[in-house]
Amino acid sequence: MQRELQVRDCSGCLILPGLIQAHVHLCQTLFRGLADDLPLEEWLARRIWPLEAAHTEESLYWSAMLGAAELVLGGTTAILDMETLHHTGAAFAALERIGIRATSGKCLMDAHPEGAALELAESTDTALAEAESLAGRWHGAAGGRLRYCFAPRFAPACSGPLLRAASDLAERCDAQLHTHAAETIVERETVLRTTGTSEIAYLESVGIAGPRAVLAHCVWTDAHEVTRLAAQRTNVVHCPSSNLKLGSGVARIPEMLDAGCRVALGADGAPCNNRLDVFSEMRLAALIQKPRLGADALPAGRVLELATLGGAHALGLADELGAIAVGKRADLVVLDLGAPHLAPNGGDPVSHVVYAAQPSDVRDVFVDGRAVVLGRELLTAPLEEIAREAGRCAVELRRRAGIG
Amino acid sequence: MQRELQVRDCSGCLILPGLIQAHVHLCQTLFRGLADDLPLEEWLARRIWPLEAAHTEESLYWSAMLGAAELVLGGTTAILDMETLHHTGAAFAALERIGIRATSGKCLMDAHPEGAALELAESTDTALAEAESLAGRWHGAAGGRLRYCFAPRFAPACSGPLLRAASDLAERCDAQLHTHAAETIVERETVLRTTGTSEIAYLESVGIAGPRAVLAHCVWTDAHEVTRLAAQRTNVVHCPSSNLKLGSGVARIPEMLDAGCRVALGADGAPCNNRLDVFSEMRLAALIQKPRLGADALPAGRVLELATLGGAHALGLADELGAIAVGKRADLVVLDLGAPHLAPNGGDPVSHVVYAAQPSDVRDVFVDGRAVVLGRELLTAPLEEIAREAGRCAVELRRRAGIG
């Protein structure tokens, strides 16, 4: 069926390819502001594990609705998401309703990490069976806009057989593999101690490498590992806000790009950011490298590539997304240049996008040619209802988790 | 005269003391996006010097109008500003019209820094005479909302006698002294080579120290200098975006606070940021210390103090500004908590302000009890005219400077 031709006046605006965030946790949106100024290990044990374990189908749905609404209103048209152990179907239902392009997966954990709530680990078989079933239901749903990913949490929370099976399933289903890697020095040392090998090499040994694999963070990688990541065309997702806020460090992104690595950007979850704002991530990605490498490190144009083509690679959709071009899908952002912070015109528009633009400048958002945001209004769900229900669920969730 | 009682519904909002930025350059707003990804020395010589020299009275007025509009719409109610050598009266006229609280001063330069446009240096006497005349005209104008500051650019561009005379004039006029210090390692080494003493000690020797003195940056200071800054109650202005973008470094703010230093925040100018957004500066100030010192370094509450009480000290107005309290002036920001990125409610509101809020959340802004922004609309000047005139002046300015 041919779509009706739409003509929209975009004078005074900049049209961008849809921006992509390749590492988010929508199940954590309700935890925003509940876990500040804590290092990763405490942040997980004291806040994130108990809060994730306290989710219900309903609270998870509204957490994903809230996060997806914020993302799409701010110009993010596609995400790679990791949910918690349970209720991943509710997240997909929210993603289907909001209209964002999303690849998401249930978090796989069959080992019991230190400090984790007891509920947060399953048997290897239970975890894999549910993942396979979810993939059957959601991979390719909503006309291909929704896809499934196999998402082992991180090496310290997963057995070797689970990681290997996740890799095999991803291959069999033609799906992405989404995990965390080398986020902190503690994680790096834990993996080295328990497996006898460095984290990137260990992940490679269980099949978590190559164009299907998406490794969030990669802060603690050495030059040899960077060479391996590049050679395998493994995707790295840089999460600058999260890496700073949790005190994890500054990933060596310019060195990774020089080595030929594929790099995307992501906000990670609301409690470690606390925004889900691709403009904040782009600006910060550019800024944090400069004291170390000089003011010309990671210039604006290079950063915009991370949030477009880099994200498209991480989603395994480089043929379809990441640029405005014949044959690519119409995932588009219309950026209104009228605000004072984007004036005067006449400079480099890429500089405005990376260094000055904000979510509030996003006027219209199209996903696969369909308008999801027009005139700064979300068309797919009432924002008041999302805020009200998310607020109610957050109160109950905090009570169940005994937090706040 | 008694003011009319106004009642405004602020349900669903947070009321903050007006946010203060203690280091900005409104004359540079028209240069936004023209000087990216360059280190400070090149940034000055190739872009900022020629552009400042090309300003006219008219282009400077619209540059200040644009910057002040962005600032006040984004919740900044008071600034400490440094202009260029000429046309400072035009900046004051803009500040008077926009309705922001501002302390501003003509930039004093009587030495000719390497690479500077020839026009950018005056005789010591000419510089001081104009500054004194401007102080007579503007210090205490607009019912005390506007104040003058004596603003030597930085030690490498000023003779010792100019610095000493600026300090004496500030004392005599009861005005602040606003300069840059220890921004880059190059600057530190230049001052050491030319004066034989370290920069902070040199500035102290010419009277640039104490509660009147406001030193922007202070990235390259040692423990001894930090102790001196604290003992003298000299104000330090932290400009995290600018320090990252120009590759200058990360100022040791937690160490300065531990030593008892007075610290404020500032966006610096549009070409080195490229926002003039106090929320970006607060968030970044918190984030950039954490990889070095741990995730609990510079927590949200401490950062909010820098943007309120810290700024009030830098303006020399700690008795009048920086908190909502009986006896303080009614400089207020009404922050609308309705956007998805500030949901759910129930966490720490200070966390929302520092880590998640954005300029677009600012609903109303009052300066000295007078509404300047209501319902996100600037009441004091038409934004369309500002954007149009700023755009026109920017084109002509770039042509005169031979840039862009």
Chai-1 contact restraints between the chains, C-beta under 6 A:
chainA,res_idxA,chainB,res_idxB,connection_type,confidence,min_distance_angstrom,max_distance_angstrom,comment,restraint_id
A,L30,B,P344,contact,1.0,0.0,6.0,A-B,restraint_1
A,G33,B,G347,contact,1.0,0.0,6.0,A-B,restraint_2
A,G33,B,D348,contact,1.0,0.0,6.0,A-B,restraint_3
A,G33,B,S351,contact,1.0,0.0,6.0,A-B,restraint_4
A,G33,B,H352,contact,1.0,0.0,6.0,A-B,restraint_5
A,L34,B,G347,contact,1.0,0.0,6.0,A-B,restraint_6
A,D36,B,A300,contact,1.0,0.0,6.0,A-B,restraint_7
A,D36,B,S351,contact,1.0,0.0,6.0,A-B,restraint_8
A,D37,B,A295,contact,1.0,0.0,6.0,A-B,restraint_9
A,D37,B,D296,contact,1.0,0.0,6.0,A-B,restraint_10
A,D37,B,P299,contact,1.0,0.0,6.0,A-B,restraint_11
A,L38,B,A295,contact,1.0,0.0,6.0,A-B,restraint_12
A,P39,B,A295,contact,1.0,0.0,6.0,A-B,restraint_13
A,L66,B,P340,contact,1.0,0.0,6.0,A-B,restraint_14
A,L66,B,A343,contact,1.0,0.0,6.0,A-B,restraint_15
A,A69,B,P340,contact,1.0,0.0,6.0,A-B,restraint_16
A,E70,B,P340,contact,1.0,0.0,6.0,A-B,restraint_17
A,E70,B,H341,contact,1.0,0.0,6.0,A-B,restraint_18
A,L244,B,L287,contact,1.0,0.0,6.0,A-B,restraint_19
A,L244,B,K290,contact,1.0,0.0,6.0,A-B,restraint_20
A,L244,B,P291,contact,1.0,0.0,6.0,A-B,restraint_21
A,K245,B,L287,contact,1.0,0.0,6.0,A-B,restraint_22
A,L246,B,A295,contact,1.0,0.0,6.0,A-B,restraint_23
A,G247,B,K290,contact,1.0,0.0,6.0,A-B,restraint_24
A,G247,B,P291,contact,1.0,0.0,6.0,A-B,restraint_25
A,G247,B,G294,contact,1.0,0.0,6.0,A-B,restraint_26
A,G247,B,A295,contact,1.0,0.0,6.0,A-B,restraint_27
A,G249,B,P291,contact,1.0,0.0,6.0,A-B,restraint_28
A,V250,B,P291,contact,1.0,0.0,6.0,A-B,restraint_29
A,N274,B,Y355,contact,1.0,0.0,6.0,A-B,restraint_30
A,N274,B,A356,contact,1.0,0.0,6.0,A-B,restraint_31
A,R275,B,H341,contact,1.0,0.0,6.0,A-B,restraint_32
A,R275,B,A356,contact,1.0,0.0,6.0,A-B,restraint_33
A,L287,B,L244,contact,1.0,0.0,6.0,A-B,restraint_34
A,L287,B,K245,contact,1.0,0.0,6.0,A-B,restraint_35
A,K290,B,L244,contact,1.0,0.0,6.0,A-B,restraint_36
A,K290,B,G247,contact,1.0,0.0,6.0,A-B,restraint_37
A,P291,B,L244,contact,1.0,0.0,6.0,A-B,restraint_38
A,P291,B,G247,contact,1.0,0.0,6.0,A-B,restraint_39
A,P291,B,G249,contact,1.0,0.0,6.0,A-B,restraint_40
A,P291,B,V250,contact,1.0,0.0,6.0,A-B,restraint_41
A,G294,B,G247,contact,1.0,0.0,6.0,A-B,restraint_42
A,A295,B,D37,contact,1.0,0.0,6.0,A-B,restraint_43
A,A295,B,L38,contact,1.0,0.0,6.0,A-B,restraint_44
A,A295,B,P39,contact,1.0,0.0,6.0,A-B,restraint_45
A,A295,B,L246,contact,1.0,0.0,6.0,A-B,restraint_46
A,A295,B,G247,contact,1.0,0.0,6.0,A-B,restraint_47
A,D296,B,D37,contact,1.0,0.0,6.0,A-B,restraint_48
A,P299,B,D37,contact,1.0,0.0,6.0,A-B,restraint_49
A,A300,B,D36,contact,1.0,0.0,6.0,A-B,restraint_50
A,P340,B,L66,contact,1.0,0.0,6.0,A-B,restraint_51
A,P340,B,A69,contact,1.0,0.0,6.0,A-B,restraint_52
A,P340,B,E70,contact,1.0,0.0,6.0,A-B,restraint_53
A,H341,B,E70,contact,1.0,0.0,6.0,A-B,restraint_54
A,H341,B,R275,contact,1.0,0.0,6.0,A-B,restraint_55
A,A343,B,L66,contact,1.0,0.0,6.0,A-B,restraint_56
A,A343,B,A387,contact,1.0,0.0,6.0,A-B,restraint_57
A,A343,B,A390,contact,1.0,0.0,6.0,A-B,restraint_58
A,P344,B,L30,contact,1.0,0.0,6.0,A-B,restraint_59
A,P344,B,A390,contact,1.0,0.0,6.0,A-B,restraint_60
A,P344,B,G391,contact,1.0,0.0,6.0,A-B,restraint_61
A,P344,B,A394,contact,1.0,0.0,6.0,A-B,restraint_62
A,N345,B,G391,contact,1.0,0.0,6.0,A-B,restraint_63
A,G346,B,A394,contact,1.0,0.0,6.0,A-B,restraint_64
A,G347,B,G33,contact,1.0,0.0,6.0,A-B,restraint_65
A,G347,B,L34,contact,1.0,0.0,6.0,A-B,restraint_66
A,D348,B,G33,contact,1.0,0.0,6.0,A-B,restraint_67
A,S351,B,G33,contact,1.0,0.0,6.0,A-B,restraint_68
A,S351,B,D36,contact,1.0,0.0,6.0,A-B,restraint_69
A,H352,B,G33,contact,1.0,0.0,6.0,A-B,restraint_70
A,Y355,B,N274,contact,1.0,0.0,6.0,A-B,restraint_71
A,A356,B,N274,contact,1.0,0.0,6.0,A-B,restraint_72
A,A356,B,R275,contact,1.0,0.0,6.0,A-B,restraint_73
A,Q358,B,Q358,contact,1.0,0.0,6.0,A-B,restraint_74
A,S360,B,S360,contact,1.0,0.0,6.0,A-B,restraint_75
A,A387,B,A343,contact,1.0,0.0,6.0,A-B,restraint_76
A,A390,B,A343,contact,1.0,0.0,6.0,A-B,restraint_77
A,A390,B,P344,contact,1.0,0.0,6.0,A-B,restraint_78
A,G391,B,P344,contact,1.0,0.0,6.0,A-B,restraint_79
A,G391,B,N345,contact,1.0,0.0,6.0,A-B,restraint_80
A,A394,B,P344,contact,1.0,0.0,6.0,A-B,restraint_81
A,A394,B,G346,contact,1.0,0.0,6.0,A-B,restraint_82
